[in-house]
């Protein structure tokens, strides 16, 4: 008997959710690794790179590290599952951070990959 495509799809989604949960950084670990005033690189899914700095006092800056992108300032705060940012002129958004190996972390909004952070 062959399993249905719907059943296989549900199984893949469950495995993906489990894998994400296993590598998800706790808010205190995000703060220690990234929100310490040290610069790091963020690369969007459209390949735009930024140098990011999140300071311990809740401020954030981004500067394009190549072609494209817009310089920005904002604020950050920890959330129950990760962190939230509010960039000047925009509404707050919250994310989780998942270990992607080799000094890389996936910035996730739900199940959507938005960027890769690297050090």
mmCIF file of the C-alpha atoms, coordinates in Angstrom:
data_MODEL
# 
_entry.id   MODEL 
# 
loop_
_atom_site.group_PDB 
_atom_site.id 
_atom_site.type_symbol 
_atom_site.label_atom_id 
_atom_site.label_alt_id 
_atom_site.label_comp_id 
_atom_site.label_asym_id 
_atom_site.label_entity_id 
_atom_site.label_seq_id 
_atom_site.pdbx_PDB_ins_code 
_atom_site.Cartn_x 
_atom_site.Cartn_y 
_atom_site.Cartn_z 
_atom_site.occupancy 
_atom_site.B_iso_or_equiv 
_atom_site.pdbx_formal_charge 
_atom_site.auth_seq_id 
_atom_site.auth_comp_id 
_atom_site.auth_asym_id 
_atom_site.auth_atom_id 
_atom_site.pdbx_PDB_model_num 
ATOM 1   C CA . UNK A 1 1   ? 0.000  0.000  0.000  1.00 0.00 ? 1   UNK A CA 1 
ATOM 2   C CA . UNK A 1 2   ? 1.365  3.458  -0.890 1.00 0.00 ? 2   UNK A CA 1 
ATOM 3   C CA . UNK A 1 3   ? 1.066  6.297  1.627  1.00 0.00 ? 3   UNK A CA 1 
ATOM 4   C CA . UNK A 1 4   ? -0.821 9.334  0.453  1.00 0.00 ? 4   UNK A CA 1 
ATOM 5   C CA . UNK A 1 5   ? 0.997  12.493 -0.596 1.00 0.00 ? 5   UNK A CA 1 
ATOM 6   C CA . UNK A 1 6   ? -0.821 14.413 2.156  1.00 0.00 ? 6   UNK A CA 1 
ATOM 7   C CA . UNK A 1 7   ? 0.492  11.989 4.776  1.00 0.00 ? 7   UNK A CA 1 
ATOM 8   C CA . UNK A 1 8   ? 4.038  12.279 3.439  1.00 0.00 ? 8   UNK A CA 1 
ATOM 9   C CA . UNK A 1 9   ? 3.769  16.076 3.396  1.00 0.00 ? 9   UNK A CA 1 
ATOM 10  C CA . UNK A 1 10  ? 2.611  16.117 7.022  1.00 0.00 ? 10  UNK A CA 1 
ATOM 11  C CA . UNK A 1 11  ? 5.557  13.924 7.964  1.00 0.00 ? 11  UNK A CA 1 
ATOM 12  C CA . UNK A 1 12  ? 8.038  16.226 6.229  1.00 0.00 ? 12  UNK A CA 1 
ATOM 13  C CA . UNK A 1 13  ? 6.570  19.295 7.926  1.00 0.00 ? 13  UNK A CA 1 
ATOM 14  C CA . UNK A 1 14  ? 6.764  17.564 11.316 1.00 0.00 ? 14  UNK A CA 1 
ATOM 15  C CA . UNK A 1 15  ? 10.402 16.593 10.712 1.00 0.00 ? 15  UNK A CA 1 
ATOM 16  C CA . UNK A 1 16  ? 11.253 20.162 9.635  1.00 0.00 ? 16  UNK A CA 1 
ATOM 17  C CA . UNK A 1 17  ? 9.543  21.626 12.719 1.00 0.00 ? 17  UNK A CA 1 
ATOM 18  C CA . UNK A 1 18  ? 11.397 19.165 14.965 1.00 0.00 ? 18  UNK A CA 1 
ATOM 19  C CA . UNK A 1 19  ? 14.729 19.990 13.340 1.00 0.00 ? 19  UNK A CA 1 
ATOM 20  C CA . UNK A 1 20  ? 14.115 23.727 13.747 1.00 0.00 ? 20  UNK A CA 1 
ATOM 21  C CA . UNK A 1 21  ? 13.142 23.315 17.399 1.00 0.00 ? 21  UNK A CA 1 
ATOM 22  C CA . UNK A 1 22  ? 16.260 21.248 18.116 1.00 0.00 ? 22  UNK A CA 1 
ATOM 23  C CA . UNK A 1 23  ? 18.629 23.955 16.846 1.00 0.00 ? 23  UNK A CA 1 
ATOM 24  C CA . UNK A 1 24  ? 16.687 27.010 18.025 1.00 0.00 ? 24  UNK A CA 1 
ATOM 25  C CA . UNK A 1 25  ? 18.697 29.398 20.196 1.00 0.00 ? 25  UNK A CA 1 
ATOM 26  C CA . UNK A 1 26  ? 17.231 30.478 23.505 1.00 0.00 ? 26  UNK A CA 1 
ATOM 27  C CA . UNK A 1 27  ? 16.730 34.242 23.903 1.00 0.00 ? 27  UNK A CA 1 
ATOM 28  C CA . UNK A 1 28  ? 19.569 34.486 26.470 1.00 0.00 ? 28  UNK A CA 1 
ATOM 29  C CA . UNK A 1 29  ? 21.914 32.724 24.012 1.00 0.00 ? 29  UNK A CA 1 
ATOM 30  C CA . UNK A 1 30  ? 20.917 35.123 21.220 1.00 0.00 ? 30  UNK A CA 1 
ATOM 31  C CA . UNK A 1 31  ? 21.686 38.044 23.501 1.00 0.00 ? 31  UNK A CA 1 
ATOM 32  C CA . UNK A 1 32  ? 25.073 36.651 24.520 1.00 0.00 ? 32  UNK A CA 1 
ATOM 33  C CA . UNK A 1 33  ? 26.126 35.775 20.960 1.00 0.00 ? 33  UNK A CA 1 
ATOM 34  C CA . UNK A 1 34  ? 24.760 38.709 18.959 1.00 0.00 ? 34  UNK A CA 1 
ATOM 35  C CA . UNK A 1 35  ? 23.393 41.531 21.116 1.00 0.00 ? 35  UNK A CA 1 
ATOM 36  C CA . UNK A 1 36  ? 26.752 42.411 22.636 1.00 0.00 ? 36  UNK A CA 1 
ATOM 37  C CA . UNK A 1 37  ? 27.908 45.334 20.475 1.00 0.00 ? 37  UNK A CA 1 
ATOM 38  C CA . UNK A 1 38  ? 30.092 43.185 18.181 1.00 0.00 ? 38  UNK A CA 1 
ATOM 39  C CA . UNK A 1 39  ? 29.455 43.438 14.421 1.00 0.00 ? 39  UNK A CA 1 
ATOM 40  C CA . UNK A 1 40  ? 28.278 40.446 12.392 1.00 0.00 ? 40  UNK A CA 1 
ATOM 41  C CA . UNK A 1 41  ? 27.042 39.856 8.850  1.00 0.00 ? 41  UNK A CA 1 
ATOM 42  C CA . UNK A 1 42  ? 23.433 39.344 7.792  1.00 0.00 ? 42  UNK A CA 1 
ATOM 43  C CA . UNK A 1 43  ? 22.641 38.063 4.311  1.00 0.00 ? 43  UNK A CA 1 
ATOM 44  C CA . UNK A 1 44  ? 19.050 38.194 3.090  1.00 0.00 ? 44  UNK A CA 1 
ATOM 45  C CA . UNK A 1 45  ? 17.504 35.489 0.931  1.00 0.00 ? 45  UNK A CA 1 
ATOM 46  C CA . UNK A 1 46  ? 17.873 37.914 -2.006 1.00 0.00 ? 46  UNK A CA 1 
ATOM 47  C CA . UNK A 1 47  ? 21.668 38.031 -1.342 1.00 0.00 ? 47  UNK A CA 1 
ATOM 48  C CA . UNK A 1 48  ? 21.793 41.575 0.088  1.00 0.00 ? 48  UNK A CA 1 
ATOM 49  C CA . UNK A 1 49  ? 24.425 41.754 2.853  1.00 0.00 ? 49  UNK A CA 1 
ATOM 50  C CA . UNK A 1 50  ? 24.534 44.017 5.881  1.00 0.00 ? 50  UNK A CA 1 
ATOM 51  C CA . UNK A 1 51  ? 26.913 44.627 8.742  1.00 0.00 ? 51  UNK A CA 1 
ATOM 52  C CA . UNK A 1 52  ? 24.741 44.482 11.856 1.00 0.00 ? 52  UNK A CA 1 
ATOM 53  C CA . UNK A 1 53  ? 25.455 45.762 15.364 1.00 0.00 ? 53  UNK A CA 1 
ATOM 54  C CA . UNK A 1 54  ? 23.069 45.148 18.259 1.00 0.00 ? 54  UNK A CA 1 
ATOM 55  C CA . UNK A 1 55  ? 24.217 46.867 21.459 1.00 0.00 ? 55  UNK A CA 1 
ATOM 56  C CA . UNK A 1 56  ? 23.393 45.679 25.001 1.00 0.00 ? 56  UNK A CA 1 
ATOM 57  C CA . UNK A 1 57  ? 21.267 48.808 25.605 1.00 0.00 ? 57  UNK A CA 1 
ATOM 58  C CA . UNK A 1 58  ? 18.659 47.705 23.025 1.00 0.00 ? 58  UNK A CA 1 
ATOM 59  C CA . UNK A 1 59  ? 19.847 49.666 19.978 1.00 0.00 ? 59  UNK A CA 1 
ATOM 60  C CA . UNK A 1 60  ? 20.482 48.188 16.538 1.00 0.00 ? 60  UNK A CA 1 
ATOM 61  C CA . UNK A 1 61  ? 22.165 49.436 13.363 1.00 0.00 ? 61  UNK A CA 1 
ATOM 62  C CA . UNK A 1 62  ? 22.608 47.983 9.916  1.00 0.00 ? 62  UNK A CA 1 
ATOM 63  C CA . UNK A 1 63  ? 24.847 49.158 7.085  1.00 0.00 ? 63  UNK A CA 1 
ATOM 64  C CA . UNK A 1 64  ? 24.953 47.698 3.574  1.00 0.00 ? 64  UNK A CA 1 
ATOM 65  C CA . UNK A 1 65  ? 28.042 45.539 3.088  1.00 0.00 ? 65  UNK A CA 1 
ATOM 66  C CA . UNK A 1 66  ? 27.839 45.503 -0.703 1.00 0.00 ? 66  UNK A CA 1 
ATOM 67  C CA . UNK A 1 67  ? 25.400 46.445 -3.415 1.00 0.00 ? 67  UNK A CA 1 
ATOM 68  C CA . UNK A 1 68  ? 21.803 47.103 -2.448 1.00 0.00 ? 68  UNK A CA 1 
ATOM 69  C CA . UNK A 1 69  ? 20.295 47.487 0.970  1.00 0.00 ? 69  UNK A CA 1 
ATOM 70  C CA . UNK A 1 70  ? 19.474 50.526 3.043  1.00 0.00 ? 70  UNK A CA 1 
ATOM 71  C CA . UNK A 1 71  ? 21.243 51.779 6.146  1.00 0.00 ? 71  UNK A CA 1 
ATOM 72  C CA . UNK A 1 72  ? 19.010 51.695 9.203  1.00 0.00 ? 72  UNK A CA 1 
ATOM 73  C CA . UNK A 1 73  ? 18.662 52.220 12.937 1.00 0.00 ? 73  UNK A CA 1 
ATOM 74  C CA . UNK A 1 74  ? 16.262 50.609 15.323 1.00 0.00 ? 74  UNK A CA 1 
ATOM 75  C CA . UNK A 1 75  ? 15.781 48.781 18.575 1.00 0.00 ? 75  UNK A CA 1 
ATOM 76  C CA . UNK A 1 76  ? 15.702 45.164 19.710 1.00 0.00 ? 76  UNK A CA 1 
ATOM 77  C CA . UNK A 1 77  ? 14.251 43.241 22.636 1.00 0.00 ? 77  UNK A CA 1 
ATOM 78  C CA . UNK A 1 78  ? 14.118 39.599 23.616 1.00 0.00 ? 78  UNK A CA 1 
ATOM 79  C CA . UNK A 1 79  ? 10.844 37.694 23.298 1.00 0.00 ? 79  UNK A CA 1 
ATOM 80  C CA . UNK A 1 80  ? 9.671  34.382 24.751 1.00 0.00 ? 80  UNK A CA 1 
ATOM 81  C CA . UNK A 1 81  ? 10.903 32.483 21.671 1.00 0.00 ? 81  UNK A CA 1 
ATOM 82  C CA . UNK A 1 82  ? 13.671 34.688 20.298 1.00 0.00 ? 82  UNK A CA 1 
ATOM 83  C CA . UNK A 1 83  ? 13.862 38.404 19.634 1.00 0.00 ? 83  UNK A CA 1 
ATOM 84  C CA . UNK A 1 84  ? 11.978 41.326 18.107 1.00 0.00 ? 84  UNK A CA 1 
ATOM 85  C CA . UNK A 1 85  ? 13.283 44.319 16.176 1.00 0.00 ? 85  UNK A CA 1 
ATOM 86  C CA . UNK A 1 86  ? 11.730 47.641 15.298 1.00 0.00 ? 86  UNK A CA 1 
ATOM 87  C CA . UNK A 1 87  ? 13.557 49.486 12.512 1.00 0.00 ? 87  UNK A CA 1 
ATOM 88  C CA . UNK A 1 88  ? 12.950 53.232 12.149 1.00 0.00 ? 88  UNK A CA 1 
ATOM 89  C CA . UNK A 1 89  ? 9.729  53.829 10.242 1.00 0.00 ? 89  UNK A CA 1 
ATOM 90  C CA . UNK A 1 90  ? 8.571  50.185 10.492 1.00 0.00 ? 90  UNK A CA 1 
ATOM 91  C CA . UNK A 1 91  ? 6.403  48.076 12.772 1.00 0.00 ? 91  UNK A CA 1 
ATOM 92  C CA . UNK A 1 92  ? 7.964  45.562 15.201 1.00 0.00 ? 92  UNK A CA 1 
ATOM 93  C CA . UNK A 1 93  ? 8.697  42.047 13.937 1.00 0.00 ? 93  UNK A CA 1 
ATOM 94  C CA . UNK A 1 94  ? 9.682  38.991 15.952 1.00 0.00 ? 94  UNK A CA 1 
ATOM 95  C CA . UNK A 1 95  ? 11.962 36.123 14.953 1.00 0.00 ? 95  UNK A CA 1 
ATOM 96  C CA . UNK A 1 96  ? 13.657 32.952 16.093 1.00 0.00 ? 96  UNK A CA 1 
ATOM 97  C CA . UNK A 1 97  ? 17.280 32.084 15.430 1.00 0.00 ? 97  UNK A CA 1 
ATOM 98  C CA . UNK A 1 98  ? 18.260 28.541 14.429 1.00 0.00 ? 98  UNK A CA 1 
ATOM 99  C CA . UNK A 1 99  ? 21.766 27.097 14.289 1.00 0.00 ? 99  UNK A CA 1 
ATOM 100 C CA . UNK A 1 100 ? 22.673 26.460 10.629 1.00 0.00 ? 100 UNK A CA 1 
ATOM 101 C CA . UNK A 1 101 ? 26.212 25.132 11.251 1.00 0.00 ? 101 UNK A CA 1 
ATOM 102 C CA . UNK A 1 102 ? 29.664 26.558 10.457 1.00 0.00 ? 102 UNK A CA 1 
ATOM 103 C CA . UNK A 1 103 ? 29.142 29.827 12.371 1.00 0.00 ? 103 UNK A CA 1 
ATOM 104 C CA . UNK A 1 104 ? 25.839 30.497 10.593 1.00 0.00 ? 104 UNK A CA 1 
ATOM 105 C CA . UNK A 1 105 ? 22.354 30.998 12.012 1.00 0.00 ? 105 UNK A CA 1 
ATOM 106 C CA . UNK A 1 106 ? 19.009 31.141 10.202 1.00 0.00 ? 106 UNK A CA 1 
ATOM 107 C CA . UNK A 1 107 ? 16.707 34.051 11.036 1.00 0.00 ? 107 UNK A CA 1 
ATOM 108 C CA . UNK A 1 108 ? 13.188 32.621 10.921 1.00 0.00 ? 108 UNK A CA 1 
ATOM 109 C CA . UNK A 1 109 ? 9.741  34.223 10.999 1.00 0.00 ? 109 UNK A CA 1 
ATOM 110 C CA . UNK A 1 110 ? 7.547  31.211 11.628 1.00 0.00 ? 110 UNK A CA 1 
ATOM 111 C CA . UNK A 1 111 ? 8.745  28.649 9.095  1.00 0.00 ? 111 UNK A CA 1 
ATOM 112 C CA . UNK A 1 112 ? 10.029 31.257 6.618  1.00 0.00 ? 112 UNK A CA 1 
ATOM 113 C CA . UNK A 1 113 ? 13.774 31.834 6.279  1.00 0.00 ? 113 UNK A CA 1 
ATOM 114 C CA . UNK A 1 114 ? 14.471 35.577 6.091  1.00 0.00 ? 114 UNK A CA 1 
ATOM 115 C CA . UNK A 1 115 ? 18.238 35.833 6.474  1.00 0.00 ? 115 UNK A CA 1 
ATOM 116 C CA . UNK A 1 116 ? 21.440 34.105 7.491  1.00 0.00 ? 116 UNK A CA 1 
ATOM 117 C CA . UNK A 1 117 ? 23.599 35.614 10.211 1.00 0.00 ? 117 UNK A CA 1 
ATOM 118 C CA . UNK A 1 118 ? 27.302 34.776 10.273 1.00 0.00 ? 118 UNK A CA 1 
ATOM 119 C CA . UNK A 1 119 ? 30.344 35.652 12.327 1.00 0.00 ? 119 UNK A CA 1 
# 
